[in-house]
């Protein structure tokens, strides 16, 4: 059984191939099998690393060994031909956009990519709705004299394909290292107490930033150590209600029945609550009357992950001609 290698192509497109060539190194240009032909790409991972990425990627190979294989290393002339194809793609995009306008279609042409052997031309586009572009495909096939594949993608996939600079000043995660675009909900921003202003939590694609998921679990785990906002506690000063919590300074703001507020350290609050029984008056009476679930104020907080606005993933519509 040959080794598995990860090969990258234009943009953030990557795929996995079985290789019988033992001297393949990272950054080598190679010729690989493609749909009805061959393509040229660059090796980005090999061996055990590529095998783990292949089995762990949701869009990777389903079998232990990829179906397609690496054919050979690319020659200098083949690399030069690939560079010339990349240089021709702006012309392809311009002509395609002119054709789209001529046919009166409501679609945005994002990118074009030649297959190395020119047996296929893939054109990526975005559209709010499904578009009937059968006449456009025929027109493009006559113009470029090759097989045409029109692929509809979402705006997040478009940002990953084209690349850019994020609010942090770094290259977009989706176009540099993030392999899988997972749904991002508005609840993540709420859990982290972020501003809900769309201009501040949206990325270049206009959708919620993928980085909202990076620290979310840390916030959720930290919140489990604090009482909920609005909860009534019995402390050394009587009944007080939780106004807000500061998970980083480990402080809790309380308000008593007279409206007086105070800020107390979390450990100090736990000591006070434990010394006075740990429950609010109303909660304790309900517990004594009806039994049921304990209302201890520092129990883990339930957090909803599946609500709010979600970003769309890849729209897999593909059309060939």
matplotlib code that plots the C-alpha trace (Angstrom):
import matplotlib.pyplot as plt

x = [0.0, 1.4, 1.7, -0.9, 0.0, -2.0, -1.8, -2.9, -4.2, -5.4, -6.9, -7.6, -8.5, -6.8, -7.2, -5.5, -3.8, -2.1, 1.6, 4.0, 6.8, 9.1, 11.1, 8.2, 9.0, 6.9, 6.5, 7.3, 5.1, 3.4, 1.0, -2.0, -5.1, -8.1, -11.6, -11.1, -7.5, -4.5, -3.9, -0.9, -0.5, 1.9, 2.6, 1.7, 1.7, 2.9, 3.0, 1.4, 0.4, -1.4, -3.1, -4.5, -5.7, -7.3, -9.2, -10.2, -11.4, -15.1, -14.5, -11.5, -11.4, -13.9, -11.7, -8.4, -6.5, -7.6, -9.0, -7.0, -3.2, -0.1, 1.3, 4.7, 6.7, 6.1, 8.9, 10.0, 8.1, 4.9, 5.2, 5.7, 2.6, 0.6, 1.8, 0.6, -2.8, -3.0, -2.2, -5.0, -7.7, -8.4, -9.3, -11.6, -13.3, -13.8, -15.3, -17.5, -18.9, -19.7, -21.5, -23.5, -24.5, -25.5, -27.8, -29.2, -28.4, -28.4, -25.1, -21.7, -18.6, -16.0, -13.2, -12.1, -9.6, -8.2, -7.3, -3.7, -4.4, -7.1, -9.7, -11.9, -12.6, -14.2, -16.0, -17.1, -20.0, -22.4, -26.1, -29.0, -31.2, -30.8, -30.0, -30.9, -27.7, -27.9, -27.5, -24.6, -22.8, -23.2, -22.0, -18.9, -18.2, -18.2, -16.0, -13.3, -13.7, -13.4, -15.6, -17.2, -18.1, -20.2, -20.0, -22.2, -20.6, -21.6, -20.2, -18.1, -16.6, -16.0, -14.0, -11.9, -11.3, -10.3, -8.5, -8.1, -7.2, -9.4, -10.2, -7.2, -4.8, -3.9, -4.8, -8.3, -8.3, -10.6, -8.1, -4.9, -5.3, -9.0, -10.0, -13.7, -16.2, -18.5, -21.8, -21.5, -24.5, -25.2, -25.4, -21.6, -21.3, -23.9, -22.1, -18.9, -20.6, -19.6, -21.2, -24.1, -23.4, -23.1, -20.3, -18.1, -18.7, -18.9, -16.1, -15.2, -17.9, -20.6, -21.3, -20.4, -16.6, -15.4, -13.1, -16.1, -15.8, -12.2, -12.6, -16.3, -15.6, -13.3, -16.2, -18.7, -16.4, -15.7, -19.4, -20.2, -18.4, -20.7, -24.3, -26.7, -27.5, -30.9, -30.6, -31.6, -29.1, -29.1, -25.8, -24.4, -26.4, -29.7, -31.3, -29.3, -29.8, -27.0, -26.6, -23.5, -20.4, -16.8, -15.3, -11.8, -11.5, -13.7, -16.1, -19.9, -22.0, -25.0, -28.0, -30.0, -33.7, -33.0, -31.2, -27.7, -25.0, -21.7, -19.0, -17.7, -15.0, -16.4, -14.7, -16.0, -19.6, -19.4, -18.4, -21.3, -23.8, -22.6, -22.8, -26.4, -27.7, -26.9, -30.5, -32.7, -35.9, -38.2, -36.1, -35.9, -39.6, -40.2, -37.7, -39.3, -42.8, -42.5, -39.1, -37.5, -34.3, -31.9, -31.5, -27.9, -26.7, -23.3, -24.5, -23.3, -25.1, -26.8, -25.8, -27.6, -25.4, -27.9, -29.8, -29.3, -28.3, -26.2, -23.7, -24.3, -21.8, -20.8, -23.6, -22.6, -24.5, -22.3, -23.2, -21.1, -21.2]
y = [0.0, 3.4, 6.4, 9.2, 12.7, 15.9, 18.1, 21.7, 23.5, 27.0, 28.9, 26.7, 23.5, 20.4, 16.7, 13.4, 10.9, 7.5, 7.7, 5.0, 7.5, 7.3, 10.5, 13.0, 16.0, 18.8, 21.7, 19.4, 20.1, 16.8, 15.5, 13.8, 12.0, 14.2, 14.0, 12.9, 13.9, 15.1, 18.1, 19.8, 20.7, 21.1, 18.7, 20.1, 17.0, 13.4, 10.2, 10.0, 13.6, 13.4, 10.2, 11.7, 14.8, 12.6, 10.5, 13.4, 15.8, 15.7, 16.2, 13.8, 10.3, 7.8, 4.7, 4.0, 4.7, 7.5, 6.4, 8.9, 8.5, 10.7, 10.0, 11.6, 14.7, 17.6, 18.8, 22.4, 22.8, 21.5, 24.0, 26.8, 25.7, 25.8, 29.4, 30.4, 28.9, 30.9, 34.0, 33.3, 32.9, 36.7, 36.7, 33.8, 35.6, 38.7, 36.8, 34.8, 37.9, 39.4, 36.2, 36.3, 39.9, 39.0, 36.2, 38.4, 36.0, 37.1, 35.5, 36.7, 35.1, 34.7, 32.7, 30.5, 27.6, 25.7, 22.0, 21.4, 19.5, 22.0, 19.2, 21.1, 24.7, 25.3, 28.5, 29.4, 31.7, 32.9, 33.5, 34.2, 31.6, 28.7, 29.9, 28.3, 28.7, 25.9, 28.3, 30.0, 26.6, 25.9, 29.4, 29.0, 25.5, 26.9, 29.9, 28.0, 24.6, 22.5, 20.9, 23.6, 23.1, 25.8, 25.4, 27.5, 28.3, 30.3, 33.6, 32.0, 29.6, 32.6, 34.4, 31.2, 30.9, 34.5, 35.2, 38.5, 40.2, 39.9, 42.5, 41.2, 42.2, 38.6, 36.5, 35.0, 31.7, 30.1, 30.8, 29.9, 27.0, 26.4, 23.3, 23.0, 25.8, 25.0, 26.8, 29.8, 31.0, 34.3, 32.5, 32.2, 36.0, 36.3, 33.7, 35.7, 39.0, 40.5, 43.4, 42.2, 44.9, 43.0, 45.3, 44.2, 40.4, 39.8, 38.8, 39.8, 37.4, 39.3, 36.3, 35.8, 35.4, 31.8, 32.8, 33.2, 29.5, 29.5, 30.6, 29.8, 26.6, 28.5, 30.9, 28.1, 26.3, 29.5, 30.4, 27.1, 28.4, 31.4, 31.9, 33.0, 36.7, 37.5, 34.7, 35.5, 34.4, 34.4, 36.0, 37.5, 40.7, 38.9, 38.3, 39.7, 39.3, 38.6, 41.6, 40.6, 38.4, 39.0, 35.7, 37.0, 38.9, 36.3, 38.9, 39.0, 42.2, 41.8, 44.1, 43.9, 44.6, 48.3, 48.7, 48.9, 47.2, 45.7, 43.7, 40.6, 38.0, 34.7, 32.6, 35.1, 34.8, 31.0, 31.2, 33.5, 31.4, 28.2, 29.7, 30.8, 27.6, 28.2, 28.9, 31.9, 32.1, 31.5, 28.6, 27.0, 27.1, 25.6, 22.9, 22.1, 22.1, 20.2, 18.5, 18.1, 19.5, 21.2, 24.9, 25.2, 28.6, 27.4, 24.4, 24.1, 26.5, 25.1, 26.8, 26.5, 25.9, 25.4, 28.7, 32.0, 33.0, 30.4, 30.8, 28.7, 26.1, 25.0, 24.9, 21.8, 22.4, 21.5, 21.7, 20.3, 20.7]
z = [0.0, -1.0, 1.2, 1.4, 0.4, 0.7, -2.4, -2.6, -5.7, -6.4, -3.4, -0.4, -2.4, -1.2, -1.8, -0.9, -3.1, -2.9, -3.9, -4.8, -5.2, -2.2, -2.7, -2.6, -0.4, 1.0, -1.5, -4.5, -7.6, -8.7, -11.4, -10.0, -11.4, -11.9, -13.3, -16.9, -16.9, -14.9, -12.6, -11.1, -7.5, -4.6, -1.8, 1.6, 3.8, 3.5, 5.5, 8.9, 9.0, 5.7, 6.7, 9.9, 8.1, 5.4, 7.9, 10.1, 7.4, 6.7, 3.0, 2.8, 1.5, 2.9, 2.2, 4.1, 0.8, -1.6, -4.9, -6.9, -7.1, -7.5, -11.0, -10.9, -10.1, -12.3, -14.7, -15.0, -18.3, -16.7, -13.8, -16.3, -18.2, -15.0, -14.3, -17.8, -17.1, -13.9, -15.8, -18.3, -15.7, -15.3, -19.0, -18.4, -15.6, -17.7, -20.6, -18.3, -16.6, -20.0, -21.0, -17.7, -18.3, -21.9, -20.7, -18.0, -15.1, -11.5, -10.4, -9.4, -10.9, -8.2, -9.6, -12.5, -12.5, -15.4, -15.0, -15.8, -19.0, -20.1, -20.2, -17.7, -16.7, -13.3, -12.7, -9.2, -8.6, -5.9, -6.3, -3.9, -5.7, -8.1, -11.6, -14.9, -16.8, -19.3, -22.2, -20.5, -20.1, -23.8, -24.7, -22.5, -23.9, -27.5, -26.4, -24.5, -26.3, -23.2, -20.5, -18.3, -14.7, -13.0, -9.2, -6.9, -3.5, -0.5, 0.6, 3.3, 0.7, -1.6, 1.1, 1.7, -2.1, -2.7, 0.6, 2.4, 5.7, 8.7, 11.5, 13.4, 10.7, 9.8, 6.7, 6.9, 8.8, 6.2, 3.4, 5.3, 7.8, 8.7, 6.7, 7.7, 7.9, 10.8, 11.5, 13.8, 15.8, 17.4, 20.8, 20.8, 20.8, 23.6, 25.7, 25.4, 26.2, 22.9, 21.2, 19.0, 16.4, 13.1, 12.0, 14.9, 14.9, 11.1, 8.8, 5.3, 4.0, 5.9, 8.1, 11.8, 12.2, 12.5, 15.4, 17.7, 18.2, 19.3, 22.9, 23.4, 25.3, 27.8, 28.5, 28.9, 31.4, 33.3, 33.5, 35.3, 38.4, 38.7, 39.7, 37.0, 36.5, 38.1, 40.7, 44.3, 46.9, 50.7, 51.8, 55.0, 54.2, 53.5, 50.2, 47.2, 43.5, 41.0, 38.7, 36.7, 36.8, 35.8, 34.9, 34.4, 37.7, 39.4, 40.8, 41.2, 41.5, 43.8, 44.6, 47.8, 48.3, 49.0, 45.7, 47.1, 45.0, 45.9, 44.2, 45.9, 45.1, 43.9, 46.7, 49.3, 47.9, 48.0, 51.7, 52.5, 50.6, 52.2, 55.7, 55.2, 53.6, 49.9, 48.7, 48.2, 50.3, 47.3, 46.0, 49.4, 49.9, 46.5, 47.3, 50.6, 49.2, 46.1, 46.1, 42.7, 41.3, 43.7, 43.2, 44.4, 42.9, 41.6, 39.5, 35.9, 33.6, 30.5, 27.3, 24.0, 21.0, 18.2, 18.1, 16.5, 13.0, 11.3, 8.4, 5.4, 4.4, 1.0, -1.6, -3.5, -6.7, -9.7, -13.3, -16.2, -19.9]

ax = plt.figure().add_subplot(projection="3d")
ax.plot(x, y, z, "-o")
ax.set_aspect("equal")
plt.show()
